[in-house]
């Protein structure tokens, strides 16, 4: 075994510490990924509930927000060129990624671009219903 104050021993301890710490951080990231995804969805739902005036997310629990969203809000994919609902909507469609994709975006005319040169061709619209189920 090399002496405690040698360069080799210092490198061994440093490498071991780096590997152990990287394994701990990677494990934590993998373990927390489902929780992050759930919180991301809950944040989007609470923003929509708030914008629709259905309640104050600060006063509602996560379960209450999810129940309110499920019962009163629906989501439709809309073609922005003609305003029609897309019947074969892919639930994993992401308008932000589409705006960056050459096949899924289009140019915005200069007077309307507000600093953006391109926009997605389709986007999600959230439809809010009252207690009777009417829009």
N, C-alpha and C positions, 0 to 999 in steps of 0.2 A: 504494500500500500504506500502511495506517495506521501511525503510529509504534508501536514495540514496547511502550511503556508506556501505550497508550491503553485505554480501557474496551472498545472494539470488539474490539481484538486479544485482550484477556483473555477476553472472551466467546467468541470464535472458538476459541481454544485449549481453553477449558474444554468447550465443546460437542463439539469434535472428540475430545477425550480421553474424554468420557462415551460417545459413540457407539462408539468403538473398543473400549472396555472392555465395554460392554453386548453388543456382537457377540461378543467373546471368551467372555464368561460364557455367553451363550445357546448358542453353538457347543459349548462344553464340556458343558453340560447335555444337549443333544441327543445328543452323541456318547457320553456315559456312561450314558444311560437304559437300554440293553440290559444293561449290566453291573450296574446297580442292580437290575433286575428279576431277573437270574440270582442275584445274591447274596441277594435277599429270599427267593426260592424255596429256595435252599440253606440259609439260616438256618432256615426252617420245617422242612425235611427233617431237618436236624441236631438240632433240638429234639425232633422226633418219634422219631428214632432213639435219642436219649438217654433220653427218657421211657419208651420201650418196653424199655429195657435191652439194646438190640442192640449197643451199643458206645459208647465215649467219643469224641464228636466232636472233642475236642482231639487225639486220637491218630490220627484218620482224615483222609485227604485229601478234597477236595471230590468227586473222582471216585469214591472208595470209598463216601462217603456216598450219592451218587446211585445207585450200583450196588446198595448194600444196601437203599436205600429202594425201588428199582424191583423188586427180587426178593422182598422180604419184607413190603412194606406196600401195602395197597390202600385206596382211598378210596370211601366210599359216602355219598350224600346221604340223610339220614334225616328223616322227618316226625316232629317232636317230639310231636305230639298222639297218634299211634297207634303210634309206634315202627317203622313199616314203611319199607322202602327205597323211595325214589322212583325209578321206572324211567326216566323221561325227564329225568334230571338234566342241567342245563346246567353245563358245566365252568367257566363264568365266574361262577357264582353266588357272591356274597359275603355271608356271614351278618351281617357288621357293617353293611353297607349295608341289608340286609333288616331289621335290628332298628330302623333309623331310618325305614323306609318304612311308611306307614300301611296299605298293602295287604298287606305281607309280615310284619307283626309282630302280636303280641297282648299284652294286659295280663298282668302277673304278679300273683298274689294277694299281698296285703300280708305275710303271715308268711314268704313265700319270696323276696321281691324283692331282698334284700341290697343295697338302694340303687338297684336298677334297676326302672323302672316297666314296661318292655316287653322282650320277647324275640322273636327270629326264630321263624318257624313251622317252618323246616327248617334243618338244619345238617350240616356234614361230619363224618363219623366215620372214623377211620383204623383199619383192621383189620390186625393184625400176625400174620404166620404164622411157624411154626418152619421149620427147614431142610427138613422133609418136606412143607411146604406146608399144614400143618394150622393151624387157628386156635387 
